[in-house]
């Protein structure tokens, strides 16, 4: 069974804070199975957006893990906001988590596409 969305987000935020970074829930989605997007903000004002990886990238062994792919990389905040507006229109129950940390290693699994 896969970890609930609210529990995954809570663990992510706690881990970021424990590493000295900042994290916040920008948009709260459905507790049990809401789609999760992660917005990483950098000191130079640019952002990277991670969204759920397509199911075709998840192998049988990792089916229980939440996996992400880079949707946008080091772009202006307006580009992330525009993409998220389209995603929210399609799925209003999604989560948007904001991270202010340079290193995301070990926080979540990023699939290489």
Phi and psi restraints in degrees (range 20) as a CNS / XPLOR table:
assign (resid 1 and name C) (resid 2 and name N)
       (resid 2 and name CA) (resid 2 and name C) 1.0 -82.0 20.0 2
assign (resid 2 and name N) (resid 2 and name CA)
       (resid 2 and name C) (resid 3 and name N) 1.0 147.1 20.0 2
assign (resid 2 and name C) (resid 3 and name N)
       (resid 3 and name CA) (resid 3 and name C) 1.0 -63.6 20.0 2
assign (resid 3 and name N) (resid 3 and name CA)
       (resid 3 and name C) (resid 4 and name N) 1.0 136.7 20.0 2
assign (resid 3 and name C) (resid 4 and name N)
       (resid 4 and name CA) (resid 4 and name C) 1.0 -58.9 20.0 2
assign (resid 4 and name N) (resid 4 and name CA)
       (resid 4 and name C) (resid 5 and name N) 1.0 150.5 20.0 2
assign (resid 4 and name C) (resid 5 and name N)
       (resid 5 and name CA) (resid 5 and name C) 1.0 -60.4 20.0 2
assign (resid 5 and name N) (resid 5 and name CA)
       (resid 5 and name C) (resid 6 and name N) 1.0 -43.8 20.0 2
assign (resid 5 and name C) (resid 6 and name N)
       (resid 6 and name CA) (resid 6 and name C) 1.0 -64.8 20.0 2
assign (resid 6 and name N) (resid 6 and name CA)
       (resid 6 and name C) (resid 7 and name N) 1.0 -34.7 20.0 2
assign (resid 6 and name C) (resid 7 and name N)
       (resid 7 and name CA) (resid 7 and name C) 1.0 -71.7 20.0 2
assign (resid 7 and name N) (resid 7 and name CA)
       (resid 7 and name C) (resid 8 and name N) 1.0 -40.5 20.0 2
assign (resid 7 and name C) (resid 8 and name N)
       (resid 8 and name CA) (resid 8 and name C) 1.0 -61.2 20.0 2
assign (resid 8 and name N) (resid 8 and name CA)
       (resid 8 and name C) (resid 9 and name N) 1.0 -46.4 20.0 2
assign (resid 8 and name C) (resid 9 and name N)
       (resid 9 and name CA) (resid 9 and name C) 1.0 -63.8 20.0 2
assign (resid 9 and name N) (resid 9 and name CA)
       (resid 9 and name C) (resid 10 and name N) 1.0 -43.2 20.0 2
assign (resid 9 and name C) (resid 10 and name N)
       (resid 10 and name CA) (resid 10 and name C) 1.0 -60.2 20.0 2
assign (resid 10 and name N) (resid 10 and name CA)
       (resid 10 and name C) (resid 11 and name N) 1.0 -45.1 20.0 2
assign (resid 10 and name C) (resid 11 and name N)
       (resid 11 and name CA) (resid 11 and name C) 1.0 -65.3 20.0 2
assign (resid 11 and name N) (resid 11 and name CA)
       (resid 11 and name C) (resid 12 and name N) 1.0 -39.7 20.0 2
assign (resid 11 and name C) (resid 12 and name N)
       (resid 12 and name CA) (resid 12 and name C) 1.0 -60.8 20.0 2
assign (resid 12 and name N) (resid 12 and name CA)
       (resid 12 and name C) (resid 13 and name N) 1.0 -47.8 20.0 2
assign (resid 12 and name C) (resid 13 and name N)
       (resid 13 and name CA) (resid 13 and name C) 1.0 -63.5 20.0 2
assign (resid 13 and name N) (resid 13 and name CA)
       (resid 13 and name C) (resid 14 and name N) 1.0 -44.3 20.0 2
assign (resid 13 and name C) (resid 14 and name N)
       (resid 14 and name CA) (resid 14 and name C) 1.0 -61.4 20.0 2
assign (resid 14 and name N) (resid 14 and name CA)
       (resid 14 and name C) (resid 15 and name N) 1.0 -40.5 20.0 2
assign (resid 14 and name C) (resid 15 and name N)
       (resid 15 and name CA) (resid 15 and name C) 1.0 -66.1 20.0 2
assign (resid 15 and name N) (resid 15 and name CA)
       (resid 15 and name C) (resid 16 and name N) 1.0 -42.5 20.0 2
assign (resid 15 and name C) (resid 16 and name N)
       (resid 16 and name CA) (resid 16 and name C) 1.0 -61.8 20.0 2
assign (resid 16 and name N) (resid 16 and name CA)
       (resid 16 and name C) (resid 17 and name N) 1.0 -46.7 20.0 2
assign (resid 16 and name C) (resid 17 and name N)
       (resid 17 and name CA) (resid 17 and name C) 1.0 -61.6 20.0 2
assign (resid 17 and name N) (resid 17 and name CA)
       (resid 17 and name C) (resid 18 and name N) 1.0 -39.4 20.0 2
assign (resid 17 and name C) (resid 18 and name N)
       (resid 18 and name CA) (resid 18 and name C) 1.0 -66.3 20.0 2
assign (resid 18 and name N) (resid 18 and name CA)
       (resid 18 and name C) (resid 19 and name N) 1.0 -22.4 20.0 2
assign (resid 18 and name C) (resid 19 and name N)
       (resid 19 and name CA) (resid 19 and name C) 1.0 -91.2 20.0 2
assign (resid 19 and name N) (resid 19 and name CA)
       (resid 19 and name C) (resid 20 and name N) 1.0 1.9 20.0 2
assign (resid 19 and name C) (resid 20 and name N)
       (resid 20 and name CA) (resid 20 and name C) 1.0 91.2 20.0 2
assign (resid 20 and name N) (resid 20 and name CA)
       (resid 20 and name C) (resid 21 and name N) 1.0 8.9 20.0 2
assign (resid 20 and name C) (resid 21 and name N)
       (resid 21 and name CA) (resid 21 and name C) 1.0 -94.9 20.0 2
assign (resid 21 and name N) (resid 21 and name CA)
       (resid 21 and name C) (resid 22 and name N) 1.0 -172.7 20.0 2
assign (resid 21 and name C) (resid 22 and name N)
       (resid 22 and name CA) (resid 22 and name C) 1.0 -123.9 20.0 2
assign (resid 22 and name N) (resid 22 and name CA)
       (resid 22 and name C) (resid 23 and name N) 1.0 142.3 20.0 2
assign (resid 22 and name C) (resid 23 and name N)
       (resid 23 and name CA) (resid 23 and name C) 1.0 -147.7 20.0 2
assign (resid 23 and name N) (resid 23 and name CA)
       (resid 23 and name C) (resid 24 and name N) 1.0 147.4 20.0 2
assign (resid 23 and name C) (resid 24 and name N)
       (resid 24 and name CA) (resid 24 and name C) 1.0 -153.0 20.0 2
assign (resid 24 and name N) (resid 24 and name CA)
       (resid 24 and name C) (resid 25 and name N) 1.0 153.4 20.0 2
assign (resid 24 and name C) (resid 25 and name N)
       (resid 25 and name CA) (resid 25 and name C) 1.0 -86.9 20.0 2
assign (resid 25 and name N) (resid 25 and name CA)
       (resid 25 and name C) (resid 26 and name N) 1.0 113.2 20.0 2
assign (resid 25 and name C) (resid 26 and name N)
       (resid 26 and name CA) (resid 26 and name C) 1.0 -83.4 20.0 2
assign (resid 26 and name N) (resid 26 and name CA)
       (resid 26 and name C) (resid 27 and name N) 1.0 -32.1 20.0 2
assign (resid 26 and name C) (resid 27 and name N)
       (resid 27 and name CA) (resid 27 and name C) 1.0 -146.5 20.0 2
assign (resid 27 and name N) (resid 27 and name CA)
       (resid 27 and name C) (resid 28 and name N) 1.0 123.8 20.0 2
assign (resid 27 and name C) (resid 28 and name N)
       (resid 28 and name CA) (resid 28 and name C) 1.0 -90.0 20.0 2
assign (resid 28 and name N) (resid 28 and name CA)
       (resid 28 and name C) (resid 29 and name N) 1.0 127.5 20.0 2
assign (resid 28 and name C) (resid 29 and name N)
       (resid 29 and name CA) (resid 29 and name C) 1.0 -104.8 20.0 2
assign (resid 29 and name N) (resid 29 and name CA)
       (resid 29 and name C) (resid 30 and name N) 1.0 -161.2 20.0 2
assign (resid 29 and name C) (resid 30 and name N)
       (resid 30 and name CA) (resid 30 and name C) 1.0 -67.2 20.0 2
assign (resid 30 and name N) (resid 30 and name CA)
       (resid 30 and name C) (resid 31 and name N) 1.0 130.0 20.0 2
assign (resid 30 and name C) (resid 31 and name N)
       (resid 31 and name CA) (resid 31 and name C) 1.0 -58.2 20.0 2
assign (resid 31 and name N) (resid 31 and name CA)
       (resid 31 and name C) (resid 32 and name N) 1.0 -45.1 20.0 2
assign (resid 31 and name C) (resid 32 and name N)
       (resid 32 and name CA) (resid 32 and name C) 1.0 -83.6 20.0 2
assign (resid 32 and name N) (resid 32 and name CA)
       (resid 32 and name C) (resid 33 and name N) 1.0 -41.7 20.0 2
assign (resid 32 and name C) (resid 33 and name N)
       (resid 33 and name CA) (resid 33 and name C) 1.0 -143.1 20.0 2
assign (resid 33 and name N) (resid 33 and name CA)
       (resid 33 and name C) (resid 34 and name N) 1.0 24.6 20.0 2
assign (resid 33 and name C) (resid 34 and name N)
       (resid 34 and name CA) (resid 34 and name C) 1.0 -66.4 20.0 2
assign (resid 34 and name N) (resid 34 and name CA)
       (resid 34 and name C) (resid 35 and name N) 1.0 141.9 20.0 2
assign (resid 34 and name C) (resid 35 and name N)
       (resid 35 and name CA) (resid 35 and name C) 1.0 -66.1 20.0 2
assign (resid 35 and name N) (resid 35 and name CA)
       (resid 35 and name C) (resid 36 and name N) 1.0 141.7 20.0 2
assign (resid 35 and name C) (resid 36 and name N)
       (resid 36 and name CA) (resid 36 and name C) 1.0 -114.9 20.0 2
assign (resid 36 and name N) (resid 36 and name CA)
       (resid 36 and name C) (resid 37 and name N) 1.0 129.0 20.0 2
assign (resid 36 and name C) (resid 37 and name N)
       (resid 37 and name CA) (resid 37 and name C) 1.0 -115.5 20.0 2
assign (resid 37 and name N) (resid 37 and name CA)
       (resid 37 and name C) (resid 38 and name N) 1.0 143.8 20.0 2
assign (resid 37 and name C) (resid 38 and name N)
       (resid 38 and name CA) (resid 38 and name C) 1.0 -123.4 20.0 2
assign (resid 38 and name N) (resid 38 and name CA)
       (resid 38 and name C) (resid 39 and name N) 1.0 124.2 20.0 2
assign (resid 38 and name C) (resid 39 and name N)
       (resid 39 and name CA) (resid 39 and name C) 1.0 -107.0 20.0 2
assign (resid 39 and name N) (resid 39 and name CA)
       (resid 39 and name C) (resid 40 and name N) 1.0 114.2 20.0 2
assign (resid 39 and name C) (resid 40 and name N)
       (resid 40 and name CA) (resid 40 and name C) 1.0 -100.8 20.0 2
assign (resid 40 and name N) (resid 40 and name CA)
       (resid 40 and name C) (resid 41 and name N) 1.0 120.5 20.0 2
assign (resid 40 and name C) (resid 41 and name N)
       (resid 41 and name CA) (resid 41 and name C) 1.0 -100.8 20.0 2
assign (resid 41 and name N) (resid 41 and name CA)
       (resid 41 and name C) (resid 42 and name N) 1.0 139.6 20.0 2
assign (resid 41 and name C) (resid 42 and name N)
       (resid 42 and name CA) (resid 42 and name C) 1.0 -109.9 20.0 2
assign (resid 42 and name N) (resid 42 and name CA)
       (resid 42 and name C) (resid 43 and name N) 1.0 162.2 20.0 2
assign (resid 42 and name C) (resid 43 and name N)
       (resid 43 and name CA) (resid 43 and name C) 1.0 -63.2 20.0 2
assign (resid 43 and name N) (resid 43 and name CA)
       (resid 43 and name C) (resid 44 and name N) 1.0 -27.4 20.0 2
assign (resid 43 and name C) (resid 44 and name N)
       (resid 44 and name CA) (resid 44 and name C) 1.0 -81.9 20.0 2
assign (resid 44 and name N) (resid 44 and name CA)
       (resid 44 and name C) (resid 45 and name N) 1.0 3.3 20.0 2
assign (resid 44 and name C) (resid 45 and name N)
       (resid 45 and name CA) (resid 45 and name C) 1.0 93.3 20.0 2
assign (resid 45 and name N) (resid 45 and name CA)
       (resid 45 and name C) (resid 46 and name N) 1.0 -8.1 20.0 2
assign (resid 45 and name C) (resid 46 and name N)
       (resid 46 and name CA) (resid 46 and name C) 1.0 -85.6 20.0 2
assign (resid 46 and name N) (resid 46 and name CA)
       (resid 46 and name C) (resid 47 and name N) 1.0 164.4 20.0 2
assign (resid 46 and name C) (resid 47 and name N)
       (resid 47 and name CA) (resid 47 and name C) 1.0 -138.6 20.0 2
assign (resid 47 and name N) (resid 47 and name CA)
       (resid 47 and name C) (resid 48 and name N) 1.0 154.2 20.0 2
assign (resid 47 and name C) (resid 48 and name N)
       (resid 48 and name CA) (resid 48 and name C) 1.0 -122.0 20.0 2
assign (resid 48 and name N) (resid 48 and name CA)
       (resid 48 and name C) (resid 49 and name N) 1.0 138.1 20.0 2
assign (resid 48 and name C) (resid 49 and name N)
       (resid 49 and name CA) (resid 49 and name C) 1.0 -115.5 20.0 2
assign (resid 49 and name N) (resid 49 and name CA)
       (resid 49 and name C) (resid 50 and name N) 1.0 129.0 20.0 2
assign (resid 49 and name C) (resid 50 and name N)
       (resid 50 and name CA) (resid 50 and name C) 1.0 -110.5 20.0 2
assign (resid 50 and name N) (resid 50 and name CA)
       (resid 50 and name C) (resid 51 and name N) 1.0 137.0 20.0 2
assign (resid 50 and name C) (resid 51 and name N)
       (resid 51 and name CA) (resid 51 and name C) 1.0 -129.5 20.0 2
assign (resid 51 and name N) (resid 51 and name CA)
       (resid 51 and name C) (resid 52 and name N) 1.0 173.0 20.0 2
assign (resid 51 and name C) (resid 52 and name N)
       (resid 52 and name CA) (resid 52 and name C) 1.0 -62.2 20.0 2
assign (resid 52 and name N) (resid 52 and name CA)
       (resid 52 and name C) (resid 53 and name N) 1.0 137.9 20.0 2
assign (resid 52 and name C) (resid 53 and name N)
       (resid 53 and name CA) (resid 53 and name C) 1.0 -73.0 20.0 2
assign (resid 53 and name N) (resid 53 and name CA)
       (resid 53 and name C) (resid 54 and name N) 1.0 145.8 20.0 2
assign (resid 53 and name C) (resid 54 and name N)
       (resid 54 and name CA) (resid 54 and name C) 1.0 -58.3 20.0 2
assign (resid 54 and name N) (resid 54 and name CA)
       (resid 54 and name C) (resid 55 and name N) 1.0 146.8 20.0 2
assign (resid 54 and name C) (resid 55 and name N)
       (resid 55 and name CA) (resid 55 and name C) 1.0 -59.3 20.0 2
assign (resid 55 and name N) (resid 55 and name CA)
       (resid 55 and name C) (resid 56 and name N) 1.0 -25.7 20.0 2
assign (resid 55 and name C) (resid 56 and name N)
       (resid 56 and name CA) (resid 56 and name C) 1.0 -67.0 20.0 2
assign (resid 56 and name N) (resid 56 and name CA)
       (resid 56 and name C) (resid 57 and name N) 1.0 -19.5 20.0 2
assign (resid 56 and name C) (resid 57 and name N)
       (resid 57 and name CA) (resid 57 and name C) 1.0 -87.2 20.0 2
assign (resid 57 and name N) (resid 57 and name CA)
       (resid 57 and name C) (resid 58 and name N) 1.0 -7.7 20.0 2
assign (resid 57 and name C) (resid 58 and name N)
       (resid 58 and name CA) (resid 58 and name C) 1.0 -96.9 20.0 2
assign (resid 58 and name N) (resid 58 and name CA)
       (resid 58 and name C) (resid 59 and name N) 1.0 118.6 20.0 2
assign (resid 58 and name C) (resid 59 and name N)
       (resid 59 and name CA) (resid 59 and name C) 1.0 -79.4 20.0 2
assign (resid 59 and name N) (resid 59 and name CA)
       (resid 59 and name C) (resid 60 and name N) 1.0 173.5 20.0 2
assign (resid 59 and name C) (resid 60 and name N)
       (resid 60 and name CA) (resid 60 and name C) 1.0 -61.7 20.0 2
assign (resid 60 and name N) (resid 60 and name CA)
       (resid 60 and name C) (resid 61 and name N) 1.0 -34.4 20.0 2
assign (resid 60 and name C) (resid 61 and name N)
       (resid 61 and name CA) (resid 61 and name C) 1.0 -74.1 20.0 2
assign (resid 61 and name N) (resid 61 and name CA)
       (resid 61 and name C) (resid 62 and name N) 1.0 -32.1 20.0 2
assign (resid 61 and name C) (resid 62 and name N)
       (resid 62 and name CA) (resid 62 and name C) 1.0 -99.5 20.0 2
assign (resid 62 and name N) (resid 62 and name CA)
       (resid 62 and name C) (resid 63 and name N) 1.0 16.3 20.0 2
assign (resid 62 and name C) (resid 63 and name N)
       (resid 63 and name CA) (resid 63 and name C) 1.0 -62.9 20.0 2
assign (resid 63 and name N) (resid 63 and name CA)
       (resid 63 and name C) (resid 64 and name N) 1.0 -21.9 20.0 2
assign (resid 63 and name C) (resid 64 and name N)
       (resid 64 and name CA) (resid 64 and name C) 1.0 -86.9 20.0 2
assign (resid 64 and name N) (resid 64 and name CA)
       (resid 64 and name C) (resid 65 and name N) 1.0 -17.6 20.0 2
assign (resid 64 and name C) (resid 65 and name N)
       (resid 65 and name CA) (resid 65 and name C) 1.0 -82.7 20.0 2
assign (resid 65 and name N) (resid 65 and name CA)
       (resid 65 and name C) (resid 66 and name N) 1.0 148.1 20.0 2
assign (resid 65 and name C) (resid 66 and name N)
       (resid 66 and name CA) (resid 66 and name C) 1.0 -84.8 20.0 2
assign (resid 66 and name N) (resid 66 and name CA)
       (resid 66 and name C) (resid 67 and name N) 1.0 127.3 20.0 2
assign (resid 66 and name C) (resid 67 and name N)
       (resid 67 and name CA) (resid 67 and name C) 1.0 -121.2 20.0 2
assign (resid 67 and name N) (resid 67 and name CA)
       (resid 67 and name C) (resid 68 and name N) 1.0 145.3 20.0 2
assign (resid 67 and name C) (resid 68 and name N)
       (resid 68 and name CA) (resid 68 and name C) 1.0 -125.5 20.0 2
assign (resid 68 and name N) (resid 68 and name CA)
       (resid 68 and name C) (resid 69 and name N) 1.0 159.1 20.0 2
assign (resid 68 and name C) (resid 69 and name N)
       (resid 69 and name CA) (resid 69 and name C) 1.0 -129.6 20.0 2
assign (resid 69 and name N) (resid 69 and name CA)
       (resid 69 and name C) (resid 70 and name N) 1.0 153.7 20.0 2
assign (resid 69 and name C) (resid 70 and name N)
       (resid 70 and name CA) (resid 70 and name C) 1.0 -74.2 20.0 2
assign (resid 70 and name N) (resid 70 and name CA)
       (resid 70 and name C) (resid 71 and name N) 1.0 121.8 20.0 2
assign (resid 70 and name C) (resid 71 and name N)
       (resid 71 and name CA) (resid 71 and name C) 1.0 -92.1 20.0 2
assign (resid 71 and name N) (resid 71 and name CA)
       (resid 71 and name C) (resid 72 and name N) 1.0 -39.5 20.0 2
assign (resid 71 and name C) (resid 72 and name N)
       (resid 72 and name CA) (resid 72 and name C) 1.0 -138.2 20.0 2
assign (resid 72 and name N) (resid 72 and name CA)
       (resid 72 and name C) (resid 73 and name N) 1.0 143.1 20.0 2
assign (resid 72 and name C) (resid 73 and name N)
       (resid 73 and name CA) (resid 73 and name C) 1.0 -128.9 20.0 2
assign (resid 73 and name N) (resid 73 and name CA)
       (resid 73 and name C) (resid 74 and name N) 1.0 120.8 20.0 2
assign (resid 73 and name C) (resid 74 and name N)
       (resid 74 and name CA) (resid 74 and name C) 1.0 48.6 20.0 2
assign (resid 74 and name N) (resid 74 and name CA)
       (resid 74 and name C) (resid 75 and name N) 1.0 61.9 20.0 2
assign (resid 74 and name C) (resid 75 and name N)
       (resid 75 and name CA) (resid 75 and name C) 1.0 -116.7 20.0 2
assign (resid 75 and name N) (resid 75 and name CA)
       (resid 75 and name C) (resid 76 and name N) 1.0 172.6 20.0 2
assign (resid 75 and name C) (resid 76 and name N)
       (resid 76 and name CA) (resid 76 and name C) 1.0 -68.2 20.0 2
assign (resid 76 and name N) (resid 76 and name CA)
       (resid 76 and name C) (resid 77 and name N) 1.0 149.6 20.0 2
assign (resid 76 and name C) (resid 77 and name N)
       (resid 77 and name CA) (resid 77 and name C) 1.0 -57.0 20.0 2
assign (resid 77 and name N) (resid 77 and name CA)
       (resid 77 and name C) (resid 78 and name N) 1.0 -31.2 20.0 2
assign (resid 77 and name C) (resid 78 and name N)
       (resid 78 and name CA) (resid 78 and name C) 1.0 -64.0 20.0 2
assign (resid 78 and name N) (resid 78 and name CA)
       (resid 78 and name C) (resid 79 and name N) 1.0 -34.6 20.0 2
assign (resid 78 and name C) (resid 79 and name N)
       (resid 79 and name CA) (resid 79 and name C) 1.0 -66.5 20.0 2
assign (resid 79 and name N) (resid 79 and name CA)
       (resid 79 and name C) (resid 80 and name N) 1.0 -40.8 20.0 2
assign (resid 79 and name C) (resid 80 and name N)
       (resid 80 and name CA) (resid 80 and name C) 1.0 -66.0 20.0 2
assign (resid 80 and name N) (resid 80 and name CA)
       (resid 80 and name C) (resid 81 and name N) 1.0 -43.6 20.0 2
assign (resid 80 and name C) (resid 81 and name N)
       (resid 81 and name CA) (resid 81 and name C) 1.0 -61.2 20.0 2
assign (resid 81 and name N) (resid 81 and name CA)
       (resid 81 and name C) (resid 82 and name N) 1.0 -40.3 20.0 2
assign (resid 81 and name C) (resid 82 and name N)
       (resid 82 and name CA) (resid 82 and name C) 1.0 -65.6 20.0 2
assign (resid 82 and name N) (resid 82 and name CA)
       (resid 82 and name C) (resid 83 and name N) 1.0 -44.1 20.0 2
assign (resid 82 and name C) (resid 83 and name N)
       (resid 83 and name CA) (resid 83 and name C) 1.0 -65.1 20.0 2
assign (resid 83 and name N) (resid 83 and name CA)
       (resid 83 and name C) (resid 84 and name N) 1.0 -41.2 20.0 2
assign (resid 83 and name C) (resid 84 and name N)
       (resid 84 and name CA) (resid 84 and name C) 1.0 -66.7 20.0 2
assign (resid 84 and name N) (resid 84 and name CA)
       (resid 84 and name C) (resid 85 and name N) 1.0 -34.7 20.0 2
assign (resid 84 and name C) (resid 85 and name N)
       (resid 85 and name CA) (resid 85 and name C) 1.0 -60.9 20.0 2
assign (resid 85 and name N) (resid 85 and name CA)
       (resid 85 and name C) (resid 86 and name N) 1.0 -41.2 20.0 2
assign (resid 85 and name C) (resid 86 and name N)
       (resid 86 and name CA) (resid 86 and name C) 1.0 -66.6 20.0 2
assign (resid 86 and name N) (resid 86 and name CA)
       (resid 86 and name C) (resid 87 and name N) 1.0 -41.8 20.0 2
assign (resid 86 and name C) (resid 87 and name N)
       (resid 87 and name CA) (resid 87 and name C) 1.0 -64.2 20.0 2
assign (resid 87 and name N) (resid 87 and name CA)
       (resid 87 and name C) (resid 88 and name N) 1.0 -41.5 20.0 2
assign (resid 87 and name C) (resid 88 and name N)
       (resid 88 and name CA) (resid 88 and name C) 1.0 -66.0 20.0 2
assign (resid 88 and name N) (resid 88 and name CA)
       (resid 88 and name C) (resid 89 and name N) 1.0 -35.6 20.0 2
assign (resid 88 and name C) (resid 89 and name N)
       (resid 89 and name CA) (resid 89 and name C) 1.0 -62.7 20.0 2
assign (resid 89 and name N) (resid 89 and name CA)
       (resid 89 and name C) (resid 90 and name N) 1.0 -36.7 20.0 2
assign (resid 89 and name C) (resid 90 and name N)
       (resid 90 and name CA) (resid 90 and name C) 1.0 -81.3 20.0 2
assign (resid 90 and name N) (resid 90 and name CA)
       (resid 90 and name C) (resid 91 and name N) 1.0 -36.7 20.0 2
assign (resid 90 and name C) (resid 91 and name N)
       (resid 91 and name CA) (resid 91 and name C) 1.0 -137.6 20.0 2
assign (resid 91 and name N) (resid 91 and name CA)
       (resid 91 and name C) (resid 92 and name N) 1.0 89.1 20.0 2
assign (resid 91 and name C) (resid 92 and name N)
       (resid 92 and name CA) (resid 92 and name C) 1.0 -69.9 20.0 2
assign (resid 92 and name N) (resid 92 and name CA)
       (resid 92 and name C) (resid 93 and name N) 1.0 -8.7 20.0 2
assign (resid 92 and name C) (resid 93 and name N)
       (resid 93 and name CA) (resid 93 and name C) 1.0 -97.0 20.0 2
assign (resid 93 and name N) (resid 93 and name CA)
       (resid 93 and name C) (resid 94 and name N) 1.0 19.4 20.0 2
assign (resid 93 and name C) (resid 94 and name N)
       (resid 94 and name CA) (resid 94 and name C) 1.0 -84.6 20.0 2
assign (resid 94 and name N) (resid 94 and name CA)
       (resid 94 and name C) (resid 95 and name N) 1.0 160.5 20.0 2
assign (resid 94 and name C) (resid 95 and name N)
       (resid 95 and name CA) (resid 95 and name C) 1.0 -100.9 20.0 2
assign (resid 95 and name N) (resid 95 and name CA)
       (resid 95 and name C) (resid 96 and name N) 1.0 144.7 20.0 2
assign (resid 95 and name C) (resid 96 and name N)
       (resid 96 and name CA) (resid 96 and name C) 1.0 -129.8 20.0 2
assign (resid 96 and name N) (resid 96 and name CA)
       (resid 96 and name C) (resid 97 and name N) 1.0 115.7 20.0 2
assign (resid 96 and name C) (resid 97 and name N)
       (resid 97 and name CA) (resid 97 and name C) 1.0 -109.5 20.0 2
assign (resid 97 and name N) (resid 97 and name CA)
       (resid 97 and name C) (resid 98 and name N) 1.0 132.3 20.0 2
assign (resid 97 and name C) (resid 98 and name N)
       (resid 98 and name CA) (resid 98 and name C) 1.0 -104.4 20.0 2
assign (resid 98 and name N) (resid 98 and name CA)
       (resid 98 and name C) (resid 99 and name N) 1.0 129.6 20.0 2
assign (resid 98 and name C) (resid 99 and name N)
       (resid 99 and name CA) (resid 99 and name C) 1.0 -120.1 20.0 2
assign (resid 99 and name N) (resid 99 and name CA)
       (resid 99 and name C) (resid 100 and name N) 1.0 136.6 20.0 2
assign (resid 99 and name C) (resid 100 and name N)
       (resid 100 and name CA) (resid 100 and name C) 1.0 -119.3 20.0 2
assign (resid 100 and name N) (resid 100 and name CA)
       (resid 100 and name C) (resid 101 and name N) 1.0 86.1 20.0 2
assign (resid 100 and name C) (resid 101 and name N)
       (resid 101 and name CA) (resid 101 and name C) 1.0 -155.3 20.0 2
assign (resid 101 and name N) (resid 101 and name CA)
       (resid 101 and name C) (resid 102 and name N) 1.0 144.0 20.0 2
assign (resid 101 and name C) (resid 102 and name N)
       (resid 102 and name CA) (resid 102 and name C) 1.0 -80.7 20.0 2
assign (resid 102 and name N) (resid 102 and name CA)
       (resid 102 and name C) (resid 103 and name N) 1.0 -33.3 20.0 2
assign (resid 102 and name C) (resid 103 and name N)
       (resid 103 and name CA) (resid 103 and name C) 1.0 -106.4 20.0 2
assign (resid 103 and name N) (resid 103 and name CA)
       (resid 103 and name C) (resid 104 and name N) 1.0 121.2 20.0 2
assign (resid 103 and name C) (resid 104 and name N)
       (resid 104 and name CA) (resid 104 and name C) 1.0 -107.9 20.0 2
assign (resid 104 and name N) (resid 104 and name CA)
       (resid 104 and name C) (resid 105 and name N) 1.0 5.2 20.0 2
assign (resid 104 and name C) (resid 105 and name N)
       (resid 105 and name CA) (resid 105 and name C) 1.0 -55.4 20.0 2
assign (resid 105 and name N) (resid 105 and name CA)
       (resid 105 and name C) (resid 106 and name N) 1.0 126.0 20.0 2
assign (resid 105 and name C) (resid 106 and name N)
       (resid 106 and name CA) (resid 106 and name C) 1.0 82.7 20.0 2
assign (resid 106 and name N) (resid 106 and name CA)
       (resid 106 and name C) (resid 107 and name N) 1.0 -5.2 20.0 2
assign (resid 106 and name C) (resid 107 and name N)
       (resid 107 and name CA) (resid 107 and name C) 1.0 -78.5 20.0 2
assign (resid 107 and name N) (resid 107 and name CA)
       (resid 107 and name C) (resid 108 and name N) 1.0 -40.0 20.0 2
assign (resid 107 and name C) (resid 108 and name N)
       (resid 108 and name CA) (resid 108 and name C) 1.0 -158.5 20.0 2
assign (resid 108 and name N) (resid 108 and name CA)
       (resid 108 and name C) (resid 109 and name N) 1.0 163.3 20.0 2
assign (resid 108 and name C) (resid 109 and name N)
       (resid 109 and name CA) (resid 109 and name C) 1.0 -87.2 20.0 2
assign (resid 109 and name N) (resid 109 and name CA)
       (resid 109 and name C) (resid 110 and name N) 1.0 125.0 20.0 2
assign (resid 109 and name C) (resid 110 and name N)
       (resid 110 and name CA) (resid 110 and name C) 1.0 -110.7 20.0 2
assign (resid 110 and name N) (resid 110 and name CA)
       (resid 110 and name C) (resid 111 and name N) 1.0 119.3 20.0 2
assign (resid 110 and name C) (resid 111 and name N)
       (resid 111 and name CA) (resid 111 and name C) 1.0 -78.6 20.0 2
assign (resid 111 and name N) (resid 111 and name CA)
       (resid 111 and name C) (resid 112 and name N) 1.0 139.3 20.0 2
assign (resid 111 and name C) (resid 112 and name N)
       (resid 112 and name CA) (resid 112 and name C) 1.0 -90.3 20.0 2
assign (resid 112 and name N) (resid 112 and name CA)
       (resid 112 and name C) (resid 113 and name N) 1.0 119.1 20.0 2
